[in-house]
Each structure stands twice: as structure tokens, then as C-alpha cells.
């Protein structure tokens, strides 16, 4: 399979939703850089793609720091060429009472779930602005729109992602760069399934089940496609009807 669509960078691509996105994009003809904190996870996904006939590279980097995030994009560019698409997907989800949040925990969530989106976008935009074309998809969350108890830091970061998406979309429109977000609800990933919270949540989902990671990946794929060239600044809900806005 040739990589006729160009180079796409997927952060947090070593597992869960990120893995599904990386595999889906590779199957559609993108060459994919899989960025992850774990070299083993990043390379494992890249190897899966390669075995299926696609083009991919695993890039180990610490997305919680500017140097790590931008260095990861630089490594990706060196391996697979100018960045044409960026999927800011990386995230962490610590939960606990608001009054027990420590500065270091808050800062880590903001760095990974929000500031890495800034850092990776800035480095990727070097290519996109020069090409006067490109696409960015940011992973938001239903929690960024309807926060609940026990996840204040994550919800605040995801609300920031939504605002960042719209601001960047407005600024990049003149360069023919589309910037959108996807806001999943409950998704069937190992991190979600390891606790029983989803069993209560599923009762509030009109469709009656969790989303599959591939369904989130399909939405990302659409926003990166030529079918979505007139869509920018949009936040696409994928939550089975939990939130309709």
C-alpha cells in the first residue's frame, strides 16, 4: 500500500483510541507517525501497520514537555516528511475529589491533555503553513462540555481543547488549514473497562452501548478527508446520544 495521502502524526497512538486512529489512517493511505511515551507501544502499532502493508514509524517521546512534544514531531518529520495532518489524541485521566487535587497532578493533566496540543500543533504548522494546506483534529471529550464530579482537571483541560480548536481554526483559515475536534463519550478502551464505572454510564447512553475505538477513528478520518474541506472550528459529538447540542 502506498502512502498517497501524505504524512499524518497521531499522538498517544500506542493504545486505545490512538491505536485505532493510526491503523484506520494507514489503511486509507496515510503514512503515519505513532507518537507515544512508550517506545514499545509506539513500535508495536507501527509494526502492525507495516505488516498490513502500510507505512508507519513509532516515535517515543514525552508529550508532557515542550521539548519532548516538539522533538517527537521533528523525529516524525525526519522519518516520513512534512506533516500534512495532525491528530492531537494523547490524554491521561486521573480522577479524585476536587479538594485533593495537587499542583503537580493538575499541571501534568494540563501539560498532556492541553499544552501538548499547542506544542505539537506549533511544530506541525511549520509544514502546513508553508504548504498552505493541512488538517488538525483535536481529541476533546464530553467531559469538556458537561463536567462531572471527580474529574475537574481533565474536564478543564478538555474545555480548553474546545476553545483552542476554535481559536486556531479562525486563525488558520487563511492558510487553508482545517482545525476541528472530536468529543467522544464513553469508549470501549482498556482504561475504561478496567473499572466498573462504565456499567452505570451505559444506562445513560440512548444507543445502549459504549463506542468502539474504530468509530472514533472513522470520525477523525472523515475530518481529515477531502469531504470535510468546508468544515472548520467544529466539535463533533460521538457519544451515542448522551449529549445533543
Secondary structure as UniProt FT lines:
FT   TURN            4..5
FT   STRAND          6..11
FT   TURN            12..14
FT   HELIX           16..27
FT   TURN            28..29
FT   STRAND          30..36
FT   HELIX           39..51
FT   TURN            52..53
FT   STRAND          55..60
FT   TURN            63..64
FT   HELIX           66..80
FT   STRAND          83..88
FT   HELIX           98..100
FT   HELIX           103..110
FT   HELIX           111..115
FT   HELIX           116..131
FT   STRAND          134..139
FT   HELIX           142..144
FT   TURN            149..150
FT   HELIX           152..172
FT   HELIX           173..175
FT   STRAND          177..184
FT   HELIX           190..193
FT   HELIX           197..201
FT   HELIX           202..204
FT   TURN            206..207
FT   HELIX           213..224
FT   HELIX           226..228
FT   TURN            229..230
FT   STRAND          235..238
FT   TURN            240..241
//
